[in-house]
Amino acid sequence: MPEIISIPKTILLSEAQIRNRIRELGKQISKDYENQELVLVCVLRGAALFFADLAREISLPLRFEFLQTSSYNDSTEPSKNIKFIRSGSGYIENKDVLIVEDIIDSGQTLKFLMKHLRTLNPKTIKICTLLDKPARRQVSVPIDYSGFEIPNVFVVGYGLDYGQMYRNLPYIAVLETT
C-alpha cells in the first residue's frame, strides 16, 4: 500500500456538482419508472452515499436491497477475482431493478452482479453509476444512467475509498500518493 501524503486536494468533482447531477438523475429515473415498482440495489460500501442521496431524489415508492462485493483488496487496481461478501437480493423477482454503483471502471464487478441478479428473475435490470471510467473498461456493461465520465485516475471521496479511508469526503478527488 503506497504511503498517503494527506487528504486529497485535487478535486475532480465538487460537492455542488455531485448534488446537482444526482438531482438530475433522480428526476430522470422518476420519469422513466413512473407507475412501476422499482427496487434499488446498492452495491456496498462505495455506493452508500450516492445511493442514499439518489433515493431521496427519486419521487417514487422504492424498495431497497444491498449487495457487497470485494474486488480491490486495498489496492488501486481491481482484481478479476470478485466475490460476494453480502448478497441480500431476495425481493427482486418480477421487479424492475436498478443497480446503484459508485464507479464502473473494468466492468468486471457489474458483469458479475448482473449474472447473479439475472438468476433471481427480475423483470428488468438497469445500471446507474455515479462515475464511469471507460478508459479502464475490460468488459462491456450497459450503463443506463451515468453521473460523470472521468479520466483514468484513482479517485476517492463521496463513498469511494482507498484502504477504507476517505469515504467521508463530500467531493471526489484524485488520490495523491508517494
TINU-565150 format. One record per residue: residue in one letter; z, y, x of N, C-alpha, C in turn. Coordinates in Angstrom, 1 decimal, decimal comma. Layout:
residues N
ATOM rest nZ nY nX caZ caY caX cZ cY cX
ATOM A Z Y X Z Y X Z Y X
...
This chain:
residues 178
ATOM rest nZ nY nX caZ caY caX cZ cY cX
ATOM M 0,0 -1,2 0,8 0,0 0,0 0,0 0,0 1,2 0,9
ATOM P -1,0 2,2 0,7 -1,0 3,4 1,5 0,2 4,3 1,2
ATOM E 0,6 5,1 2,2 1,7 6,0 2,0 1,3 7,1 1,1
ATOM I 2,1 7,5 0,2 1,8 8,5 -0,7 2,4 9,8 -0,1
ATOM I 1,5 10,8 0,0 1,9 12,1 0,6 2,8 12,9 -0,4
ATOM S 2,3 13,2 -1,6 3,0 14,0 -2,6 2,4 13,8 -3,9
ATOM I 3,0 14,5 -4,9 2,4 14,4 -6,2 1,0 15,0 -6,1
ATOM P 0,0 14,3 -6,7 -1,4 14,7 -6,6 -1,6 16,1 -7,0
ATOM K -2,3 16,9 -6,2 -2,6 18,3 -6,6 -4,0 18,5 -7,0
ATOM T -4,9 17,6 -6,7 -6,3 17,8 -7,0 -6,5 17,4 -8,5
ATOM I -6,4 18,3 -9,4 -6,5 18,0 -10,8 -8,0 17,8 -11,2
ATOM L -8,3 16,7 -11,7 -9,6 16,4 -12,2 -9,8 16,8 -13,7
ATOM L -8,8 16,5 -14,5 -8,8 16,9 -15,9 -7,4 17,5 -16,3
ATOM S -7,5 18,7 -16,8 -6,2 19,4 -17,2 -5,6 18,8 -18,5
ATOM E -4,4 19,1 -18,7 -3,7 18,7 -19,9 -4,5 19,3 -21,2
ATOM A -4,9 20,5 -21,1 -5,7 21,1 -22,2 -7,0 20,4 -22,5
ATOM Q -7,7 20,1 -21,4 -9,0 19,3 -21,5 -8,8 18,0 -22,2
ATOM I -7,7 17,3 -21,8 -7,4 16,0 -22,3 -7,1 16,1 -23,8
ATOM R -6,2 17,0 -24,1 -5,7 17,2 -25,5 -6,9 17,6 -26,4
ATOM N -7,8 18,5 -26,0 -9,0 18,8 -26,8 -9,9 17,7 -27,0
ATOM R -10,2 16,9 -26,0 -11,1 15,8 -26,1 -10,5 14,7 -27,0
ATOM I -9,2 14,5 -27,0 -8,6 13,5 -27,8 -8,7 13,9 -29,3
ATOM R -8,5 15,2 -29,5 -8,7 15,7 -30,9 -10,1 15,4 -31,4
ATOM E -11,1 15,7 -30,6 -12,5 15,4 -31,0 -12,7 13,9 -31,3
ATOM L -12,2 13,0 -30,4 -12,3 11,6 -30,6 -11,6 11,2 -31,9
ATOM G -10,5 11,7 -32,1 -9,7 11,3 -33,4 -10,5 11,7 -34,6
ATOM K -11,1 12,9 -34,6 -12,0 13,3 -35,8 -13,2 12,3 -35,9
ATOM Q -13,8 12,0 -34,8 -15,0 11,1 -34,9 -14,6 9,7 -35,4
ATOM I -13,5 9,2 -34,9 -13,1 7,8 -35,3 -12,7 7,9 -36,8
ATOM S -12,0 8,9 -37,2 -11,6 9,0 -38,6 -12,8 9,0 -39,5
ATOM K -13,8 9,7 -39,1 -15,1 9,8 -39,9 -15,8 8,4 -39,9
ATOM D -15,9 7,8 -38,7 -16,6 6,6 -38,6 -15,9 5,4 -39,4
ATOM Y -14,6 5,4 -39,5 -13,9 4,3 -40,1 -13,3 4,7 -41,5
ATOM E -13,8 5,8 -42,1 -13,3 6,2 -43,4 -13,4 5,0 -44,4
ATOM N -12,3 4,9 -45,1 -12,2 3,8 -46,2 -12,2 2,4 -45,6
ATOM Q -11,9 2,2 -44,3 -11,8 0,9 -43,7 -10,4 0,7 -43,1
ATOM E -10,0 -0,6 -43,0 -8,8 -0,9 -42,4 -9,0 -1,1 -40,9
ATOM L -8,4 -0,2 -40,1 -8,6 -0,1 -38,7 -7,3 -0,6 -37,9
ATOM V -7,5 -1,4 -36,9 -6,5 -1,9 -36,1 -6,7 -1,3 -34,7
ATOM L -5,8 -0,5 -34,2 -5,9 0,0 -32,8 -5,2 -1,0 -31,9
ATOM V -5,9 -1,4 -30,8 -5,3 -2,3 -29,9 -5,1 -1,6 -28,6
ATOM C -3,9 -1,4 -28,2 -3,5 -0,6 -27,0 -3,5 -1,6 -25,8
ATOM V -4,2 -1,2 -24,7 -4,1 -2,0 -23,5 -3,0 -1,4 -22,6
ATOM L -1,9 -2,1 -22,6 -0,7 -1,6 -21,8 -0,9 -1,8 -20,4
ATOM R -0,3 -1,0 -19,6 0,5 0,1 -19,8 -0,2 1,4 -19,7
ATOM G -1,3 1,4 -19,0 -2,1 2,6 -18,7 -2,5 3,4 -19,9
ATOM A -2,9 2,7 -21,0 -3,4 3,5 -22,2 -2,3 3,9 -23,1
ATOM A -1,0 3,7 -22,9 0,0 4,0 -23,8 0,0 5,5 -24,2
ATOM L -0,1 6,4 -23,3 0,0 7,8 -23,7 -1,3 8,2 -24,4
ATOM F -2,4 7,8 -24,0 -3,7 8,1 -24,7 -3,6 7,4 -26,1
ATOM F -3,2 6,2 -26,2 -3,1 5,5 -27,5 -2,2 6,3 -28,5
ATOM A -1,1 6,7 -28,0 -0,1 7,5 -28,9 -0,8 8,8 -29,4
ATOM D -1,3 9,5 -28,4 -1,9 10,8 -28,8 -3,2 10,6 -29,7
ATOM L -4,0 9,6 -29,4 -5,2 9,4 -30,2 -4,8 8,9 -31,6
ATOM A -3,8 8,1 -31,7 -3,4 7,6 -33,0 -3,0 8,7 -33,9
ATOM R -2,3 9,7 -33,4 -1,8 10,9 -34,1 -3,0 11,8 -34,6
ATOM E -4,1 11,7 -33,9 -5,3 12,5 -34,3 -6,2 11,7 -35,2
ATOM I -6,0 10,5 -35,5 -6,8 9,7 -36,5 -6,1 9,8 -37,9
ATOM S -6,9 10,4 -38,8 -6,4 10,6 -40,2 -6,6 9,5 -41,1
ATOM L -6,2 8,3 -40,7 -6,4 7,1 -41,5 -5,1 6,2 -41,4
ATOM P -4,8 5,4 -42,3 -3,7 4,4 -42,1 -4,2 3,4 -41,0
ATOM L -3,3 3,2 -40,1 -3,6 2,3 -38,9 -2,6 1,2 -38,8
ATOM R -3,1 0,1 -38,2 -2,2 -1,0 -37,7 -2,3 -0,9 -36,2
ATOM F -1,2 -1,2 -35,5 -1,2 -1,2 -34,0 -1,0 -2,6 -33,5
ATOM E -1,7 -2,9 -32,4 -1,5 -4,2 -31,7 -1,4 -3,8 -30,2
ATOM F -0,8 -4,6 -29,4 -0,6 -4,3 -28,0 -0,9 -5,5 -27,1
ATOM L -1,7 -5,3 -26,1 -2,0 -6,3 -25,1 -1,7 -5,8 -23,7
ATOM Q -1,3 -6,6 -22,8 -1,1 -6,2 -21,5 -1,8 -7,2 -20,5
ATOM T -2,5 -6,6 -19,6 -3,2 -7,4 -18,6 -2,8 -7,0 -17,2
ATOM S -3,2 -7,7 -16,2 -2,9 -7,4 -14,9 -4,2 -7,6 -14,1
ATOM S -4,6 -6,5 -13,4 -5,8 -6,6 -12,6 -5,8 -5,8 -11,3
ATOM Y -4,9 -4,8 -11,1 -4,9 -4,0 -9,9 -3,9 -4,5 -8,9
ATOM N -2,7 -5,0 -9,3 -1,7 -5,6 -8,4 -1,3 -4,6 -7,3
ATOM D -1,0 -3,4 -7,6 -0,6 -2,4 -6,7 -1,6 -2,1 -5,6
ATOM S -2,9 -2,1 -6,0 -4,0 -1,8 -5,1 -4,8 -0,7 -5,8
ATOM T -5,7 -0,1 -5,0 -6,7 0,8 -5,6 -8,0 0,1 -6,0
ATOM E -8,1 -1,2 -5,7 -9,2 -2,0 -6,0 -8,9 -3,0 -7,1
ATOM P -9,7 -3,0 -8,2 -9,4 -4,0 -9,2 -9,8 -5,4 -8,7
ATOM S -9,1 -6,4 -9,3 -9,3 -7,8 -8,9 -10,2 -8,4 -10,0
ATOM K -10,9 -9,5 -9,7 -11,7 -10,2 -10,7 -10,7 -11,3 -11,3
ATOM N -9,5 -11,4 -10,8 -8,6 -12,4 -11,3 -7,7 -11,6 -12,3
ATOM I -8,1 -11,5 -13,6 -7,4 -10,8 -14,6 -6,6 -11,8 -15,4
ATOM K -5,4 -11,4 -15,8 -4,6 -12,3 -16,5 -3,8 -11,6 -17,6
ATOM F -3,4 -12,2 -18,7 -2,6 -11,6 -19,7 -1,2 -11,7 -19,3
ATOM I -0,5 -10,6 -19,5 1,0 -10,6 -19,4 1,6 -10,7 -20,8
ATOM R 0,9 -10,0 -21,7 1,4 -10,0 -23,1 0,1 -10,0 -24,0
ATOM S 0,1 -10,8 -25,0 -1,0 -10,9 -25,9 -0,5 -11,0 -27,3
ATOM G -0,3 -9,8 -27,9 0,2 -9,7 -29,3 -0,8 -9,3 -30,3
ATOM S -1,9 -10,0 -30,3 -3,0 -9,6 -31,2 -3,1 -10,5 -32,4
ATOM G -2,1 -10,6 -33,2 -2,1 -11,5 -34,3 -2,7 -11,1 -35,6
ATOM Y -2,9 -9,8 -35,8 -3,3 -9,3 -37,1 -4,7 -8,7 -37,2
ATOM I -5,6 -9,3 -36,5 -6,9 -8,7 -36,4 -8,0 -9,5 -37,2
ATOM E -7,7 -10,7 -37,7 -8,7 -11,5 -38,4 -9,3 -10,7 -39,5
ATOM N -10,6 -10,6 -39,6 -11,4 -9,9 -40,6 -11,1 -8,4 -40,7
ATOM K -10,7 -7,8 -39,5 -10,3 -6,4 -39,5 -11,3 -5,7 -38,5
ATOM D -11,4 -4,4 -38,7 -12,1 -3,6 -37,7 -11,2 -3,3 -36,6
ATOM V -11,5 -3,6 -35,4 -10,7 -3,4 -34,2 -11,2 -2,4 -33,3
ATOM L -10,4 -1,5 -32,8 -10,8 -0,5 -31,8 -9,8 -0,7 -30,6
ATOM I -10,4 -1,2 -29,5 -9,6 -1,4 -28,3 -9,5 0,0 -27,6
ATOM V -8,2 0,4 -27,3 -8,0 1,7 -26,7 -7,6 1,5 -25,2
ATOM E -8,4 1,9 -24,3 -8,2 1,7 -22,9 -8,1 3,0 -22,1
ATOM D -7,4 3,0 -21,0 -7,2 4,2 -20,2 -8,5 4,5 -19,4
ATOM I -9,0 3,5 -18,7 -10,2 3,7 -17,8 -11,0 2,4 -17,8
ATOM I -12,3 2,6 -17,8 -13,2 1,5 -17,6 -13,9 1,7 -16,3
ATOM D -13,7 0,9 -15,3 -14,5 1,0 -14,0 -15,3 -0,2 -13,8
ATOM S -14,8 -1,3 -13,3 -15,7 -2,5 -13,1 -16,2 -3,1 -14,4
ATOM G -15,4 -3,0 -15,5 -15,7 -3,6 -16,8 -15,1 -5,0 -16,9
ATOM Q -14,6 -5,6 -15,9 -14,1 -6,9 -15,9 -13,0 -7,1 -16,9
ATOM T -12,0 -6,2 -17,0 -10,9 -6,3 -17,9 -11,4 -6,3 -19,3
ATOM L -12,3 -5,4 -19,6 -12,8 -5,3 -21,0 -13,6 -6,5 -21,4
ATOM K -14,4 -7,0 -20,5 -15,1 -8,3 -20,8 -14,1 -9,4 -21,1
ATOM F -13,1 -9,5 -20,3 -12,0 -10,5 -20,5 -11,4 -10,3 -21,9
ATOM L -11,0 -9,1 -22,2 -10,3 -8,8 -23,5 -11,3 -9,0 -24,7
ATOM M -12,5 -8,6 -24,6 -13,4 -8,8 -25,7 -13,6 -10,3 -26,0
ATOM K -13,8 -11,1 -24,9 -13,9 -12,5 -25,1 -12,7 -13,1 -25,8
ATOM H -11,5 -12,7 -25,4 -10,3 -13,2 -26,1 -10,2 -12,7 -27,5
ATOM L -10,4 -11,5 -27,8 -10,3 -11,0 -29,2 -11,3 -11,5 -30,1
ATOM R -12,5 -11,8 -29,6 -13,5 -12,5 -30,5 -13,1 -13,8 -31,0
ATOM T -12,2 -14,5 -30,3 -11,7 -15,8 -30,7 -10,8 -15,7 -31,9
ATOM L -10,3 -14,5 -32,2 -9,4 -14,2 -33,3 -10,1 -13,7 -34,6
ATOM N -11,4 -13,8 -34,5 -12,3 -13,5 -35,7 -12,1 -12,1 -36,3
ATOM P -12,2 -11,0 -35,6 -12,2 -9,7 -36,2 -13,5 -9,4 -36,9
ATOM K -13,5 -8,5 -37,8 -14,8 -8,1 -38,5 -15,7 -7,4 -37,4
ATOM T -15,1 -6,4 -36,7 -15,9 -5,7 -35,7 -14,9 -5,4 -34,5
ATOM I -15,5 -5,2 -33,3 -14,7 -4,8 -32,2 -15,5 -3,7 -31,5
ATOM K -14,8 -2,6 -31,3 -15,4 -1,4 -30,6 -14,4 -1,0 -29,5
ATOM I -14,9 -0,2 -28,6 -14,1 0,2 -27,4 -14,0 1,8 -27,4
ATOM C -12,8 2,3 -27,2 -12,5 3,7 -26,9 -11,8 3,8 -25,6
ATOM T -12,4 4,5 -24,7 -11,7 4,7 -23,4 -11,5 6,2 -23,1
ATOM L -10,5 6,6 -22,5 -10,3 7,9 -22,1 -11,2 8,3 -20,9
ATOM L -11,3 7,4 -19,9 -12,1 7,6 -18,8 -13,1 6,5 -18,5
ATOM D -14,3 6,9 -18,2 -15,4 6,0 -17,9 -15,9 6,3 -16,4
ATOM K -15,8 5,2 -15,6 -16,3 5,4 -14,2 -17,5 4,5 -14,0
ATOM P -18,7 4,9 -14,4 -19,8 4,0 -14,4 -20,3 3,6 -12,9
ATOM A -19,9 4,4 -11,9 -20,3 4,1 -10,6 -19,7 2,8 -10,1
ATOM R -18,6 2,3 -10,7 -17,9 1,1 -10,3 -18,3 -0,1 -11,2
ATOM R -19,1 0,1 -12,2 -19,4 -1,0 -13,2 -20,0 -2,2 -12,5
ATOM Q -19,4 -3,4 -12,8 -19,9 -4,7 -12,3 -20,5 -5,5 -13,5
ATOM V -19,9 -5,3 -14,7 -20,4 -6,0 -15,9 -20,6 -4,9 -16,9
ATOM S -21,6 -5,1 -17,8 -21,9 -4,2 -18,8 -20,9 -4,4 -20,0
ATOM V -20,3 -3,3 -20,5 -19,5 -3,3 -21,7 -19,9 -2,2 -22,6
ATOM P -19,9 -2,4 -23,9 -20,3 -1,4 -24,8 -19,2 -0,4 -25,1
ATOM I -19,4 0,8 -24,6 -18,3 1,8 -24,8 -18,8 2,7 -26,0
ATOM D -18,0 2,6 -27,1 -18,4 3,3 -28,3 -17,8 4,7 -28,4
ATOM Y -16,7 5,0 -27,8 -16,0 6,3 -27,7 -15,5 6,5 -26,3
ATOM S -16,0 7,6 -25,7 -15,6 7,9 -24,3 -15,1 9,3 -24,2
ATOM G -13,9 9,4 -23,6 -13,4 10,8 -23,4 -14,1 11,6 -22,3
ATOM F -14,1 11,0 -21,1 -14,7 11,7 -20,0 -15,3 10,7 -19,0
ATOM E -16,5 11,0 -18,5 -17,1 10,3 -17,4 -16,6 10,9 -16,1
ATOM I -16,1 10,1 -15,2 -15,5 10,6 -13,9 -16,2 10,0 -12,7
ATOM P -16,1 10,7 -11,6 -16,8 10,2 -10,4 -15,9 9,0 -9,8
ATOM N -16,5 8,4 -8,8 -15,8 7,2 -8,2 -14,7 7,6 -7,2
ATOM V -13,6 8,1 -7,9 -12,4 8,4 -7,1 -11,2 7,7 -7,8
ATOM F -10,1 7,4 -7,1 -9,0 6,8 -7,7 -8,1 7,9 -8,3
ATOM V -7,8 7,7 -9,6 -7,1 8,8 -10,3 -5,7 8,2 -10,9
ATOM V -4,8 9,2 -11,0 -3,5 8,9 -11,6 -3,2 10,0 -12,6
ATOM G -2,1 9,7 -13,4 -1,6 10,7 -14,4 -2,0 10,3 -15,7
ATOM Y -1,4 10,9 -16,7 -1,6 10,6 -18,1 -1,7 9,1 -18,4
ATOM G -0,8 8,4 -17,9 -0,7 6,9 -18,1 -1,2 6,1 -17,0
ATOM L -2,2 6,6 -16,2 -2,7 5,9 -15,1 -1,8 5,9 -13,9
ATOM D -1,7 4,8 -13,2 -0,7 4,8 -12,1 -1,3 4,3 -10,8
ATOM Y -0,4 4,4 -9,8 -0,6 3,7 -8,5 0,8 3,2 -8,2
ATOM G 0,9 1,8 -8,1 2,2 1,2 -7,8 3,2 1,6 -8,9
ATOM Q 2,8 1,7 -10,1 3,6 2,1 -11,2 4,2 3,5 -11,2
ATOM M 3,6 4,3 -10,3 4,1 5,7 -10,3 3,0 6,7 -10,8
ATOM Y 3,4 7,9 -11,1 2,5 9,0 -11,6 2,0 8,9 -13,0
ATOM R 2,5 7,9 -13,8 2,0 7,8 -15,2 2,4 9,0 -16,0
ATOM N 3,5 9,6 -15,6 4,1 10,7 -16,4 3,4 12,1 -16,2
ATOM L 2,5 12,2 -15,3 1,8 13,5 -15,1 1,0 13,8 -16,3
ATOM P 1,1 15,1 -16,8 0,4 15,4 -18,0 -1,1 15,7 -17,9
ATOM Y -1,6 15,5 -16,7 -3,0 15,7 -16,3 -3,5 14,5 -15,6
ATOM I -4,8 14,5 -15,2 -5,4 13,4 -14,4 -5,8 14,0 -13,1
ATOM A -5,3 13,4 -12,0 -5,5 13,9 -10,7 -6,0 12,8 -9,7
ATOM V -6,7 13,3 -8,7 -7,1 12,3 -7,6 -6,0 12,0 -6,8
ATOM L -5,8 10,7 -6,5 -4,7 10,2 -5,7 -4,9 10,6 -4,2
ATOM E -3,9 11,2 -3,6 -4,0 11,6 -2,2 -3,1 10,7 -1,4
ATOM T -3,8 10,0 -0,5 -3,0 9,0 0,4 -3,4 9,3 1,8
ATOM T -2,6 8,6 2,7 -2,9 8,7 4,1 -3,4 7,3 4,6
